[in-house]
């Protein structure tokens, strides 16, 4: 087995989640496992699509087509949801403390120049393609939500200059309700940790309205001008926020995430979700996990 390819145990879990071909005419369907392996290779190496080894994975256009098809029909979301449910049923999701943060990804030159009709062809594609100018230059930003063990729960993308707090509600509302063994599906933690970039009254009001305890440090100017009771702040819980920094660092080891090459925001988000799927697969089906 070559590097970055899925193992037999991982494939046995993924295969039932993939759509089955019902066509009776035309070309025979390609091997789905080969397509998955091709996507994992592109994800980790960050190589151009045209450099995908044809002798290993077949024509690059086929792998590219399946990436787009599985993004559009929700297959990637289905696999991710199945992994979340599996991990939750095994008691491996920390519902006590979640962490939120954002990270900038430098956009390559080839990420610019998306077709003007792309927003018409893809209703989910934002007009700015989640590309913008920040101090780091031509960038995108992904906003990540993890549990207390640093396992990704939700992710969204935005232009690089977008402030983390502006995407707070979008990230939190993007959490898929996870079925529980007993009771209703759950999508909220007991506490949420964030850095000073989330120390805004709007964010704290949202947390109170949803019954979540905020573990967010006040900025120095807010602390100096604060009136009334001091805000409660759990320093011990806040130290656990380092897990999301570690998770971001791991995701950026996938070179397709550390640098954005995709022209469309929906494709960049799909590659991040693929990296999250790979993370879960390694944890769930590894002897070292």
N, C-alpha and C positions, 0 to 999 in steps of 0.2 A: 504494500500500500504506500502510495506517495504522500508527501507532506501535505497537510491541509485537507486531506480527504476524510470523509465521514467513515467511522468504523461500522462494523456489521451491526452492533447493538444500536448505534445512533440511527442507522438506516432503517432498522426494523421499527423504530418509533416514528420516523419521518414518513415512511412510505404510505401508511394509511391516510395521512393528512393531505396527500397530493391528489389533485383531480384525475380521474380516470378517463382515458380517451375512448369515445364511443363511435368514432368514425369507422366505417366499413370499406371506404374507398380512399384512393390517394396514397400518399407515401406512408410507410409504416411508422408508428410513433418511435421517437428516440428513447434511449435509456434515461429515465429520470434521474437515476443516481449519478450518471455521468454529468448531467446538467448541474446537479447540486455541487458536485466536486469542482466543476468549472467555476461556479460562482464563488465557492470558498477560496479557490486559487486567486481569482481576481481580487477578492476582498482583502486577502492577506498581503499580496504582493504589490497591489496598486498599479499593476502594469496596464498599458493601453489594451483595449479590447482586441485590437488587431494582432497583439502579441500573444494572445492565448494559444498555447501549444495545440495545434490541430490534431496531432497524432495521439494526444491524450484525451481531449475533450470534444473533438469534432470542430466544425466550422464555428467561428466566434459569433457569427450572426445568429446561430441557433441558440447558443447559451444566452446571448443578449435578449433574444425574443422571449425566452422562458422567464428571464428575470422580470421583464416588463409584464408578461402575462400573469405571473404569480403575484406581482404587486397589485395589478388591476383587479384580479378576481378575489383578492383577500386571502390567498393561500399562505403568505408569509405571516399575516395576522393570526390565522388559524393555528399554524405551528407554534407561534409564540404563546398563544392562549393555552394550548394543550400543555406546553411546558410549564407555564405558570400554575395550571390546575394540578399537574402531577407533583410539582414541588410543594404546593400548598397542602395537598392531601398527605404528604410525607412530613408535614410540620416544619418545612424548611423556609417559610416566609415569615419574617419578623413583622408582626402587625403593631408592635409597640412604638417603634421609632422609624420614620422614613426621612430621607435627606433629599434636598433639591439643590441644583446648581446648574450653571451654564458654562460652556467652553467654546472657544473660537477655533474654527478650522480654516486655515488659509486656502483660498480658492486658486486653483491653477488657471492659467490663461485660457485653456480650452473649456473652462466652465462657463465662460461668457458666450454671448451670441446665440441664445436659444431662439428658436423659431417664433415669430410674432404670433402665429396661430396656435401656439402650444397651450395657452390658457383656454382657448375655445375647444381644442381637442381633449384637454384634461381639465375638467371643472375644478379639481382639487388643487391645481397648480396656482400658487399666488402670483400676482402680476410682477412682483419684484424678483421672483424665482429664489427668494431667500438669499439674495446676494446684496452686499452693500460695502460701504467704505467705513473702516474704523481705523484706530491708531495702528493696527496691524496691517493695514492695506486693504486689499480686495478679499473680503472674508465672508464666511457664513458662521452661524452659531447654532449649536444644538443644546437643547435644554433637557436635562436628564433628571429623572426621579428614581431613587433606589430605596430598597428597604434597609434595615439596620445592619445587614451583612454585606451591603454593597451590590446587591443583585438588581439589575435594571427592571423597573416596573412600567415606566412610561417615558416617551421621548418625543420632542417636537423640534422643528428647525425654524430659524428666522434669519434675517440679515445680520451681519456682524456687528452693526452699530446698535442693534436693539438691546435695551436694558433688560437684565434678567427679570426684574420685577414685572415688566410689561407682559411677559409670557407666563406668569405664575398661574393664572386661572386656566389658561389653555392646557398647560401641562397637567394640572390636577384634574381637570375635567376629562382629559384623555385617558385616564385610568379605566381599563375595562373591568367591569364587575366580575370578581373571581368567585365561582361557586364554592360553598363551604359544605363540609360533611353534614352539618346541622344548621338550620336557619337560612336566612336570606343571603344572597351573594354579597360580598363585601368589597368596598373600593376605597375605604378611608382608614388611615392609621390612627393610633391614639395620640401620637405626637409627631411634629414635623420640625426638622432642623434645617436652618438656612443661614447663610452668612449675612453680613450687614447690608448687602445689596437688596435683601428682601425686607428690611426694616422700614416698612411704610404702613400708615394707618389702614390703607385699603387692604393690604395683605392680612394684617392682624384681624380686621373685621371679618374677612372671608373665613379665616380659620375659626373664629368664635362662632360664626353662623353655622359652621359644619361640625361643631363639637370637637375640634382638634386643638390640642395644646401646642402653642408655638414655642419653639426653642430657637429664638432669633435674637442675636445680640443687637443692642441699640448702637447707632452711630454716636460719636462723641458729641456732635452738636445737638442731637436729640436728647442725650443724657443731661447735658448742661441746661437745656431749656424745658426739661420735663416737669410737669406740674401734677400734683396728686400723688397717689401711691406709686412707689417704684414698681416697675414691671418685674414679675418673677422670671428668673433666668436660671436654668439648670446647666451649670458649667460642665458637670460630669457627662451629661447627655450630649452637650455640644461638642465635646472632644471626639465623640463617635462619628462626627460628620466627616472625618478623614476618609471613611470608606468610599464616599462618592468620588473623592479625588483619585483614589486608587482605581476605581472603576473607569473613570474617564481616561486615566493613563493606559489602562488595559485596552479600551476600545480604540485608542489612537495608535496602538501597536498594529492595528489593521490599517495599512497605508491608504486604503481607499477612504478611511475616516479621518486620519490625521491631515490629509490634504483632500480637498473636494475637487473631483474631476468631472462630476455629473453636471450637465447643463440644467436639468430640471430639479427643482426642490423635492418633488415626490420620489425621484430616483435616488437622490442623496439620502432621503429618509429611509427608503427601502434598504439601502446598503447598511445603514446604522442598525436597522431591525435585524438584518441578516447577521451582523456582528453580535448582537444580543442573543440571537438564537444559537450561534456558535458557542457563546459563553455558557449558556444554559446546558447545551449538549455535553460540553466538557465536564461540567460539574455533576450532571445527572448520570453520565455513563462513563465515569472514570474511576479506576481503582484507587486513585490518589485523592479523590474528592472527599 
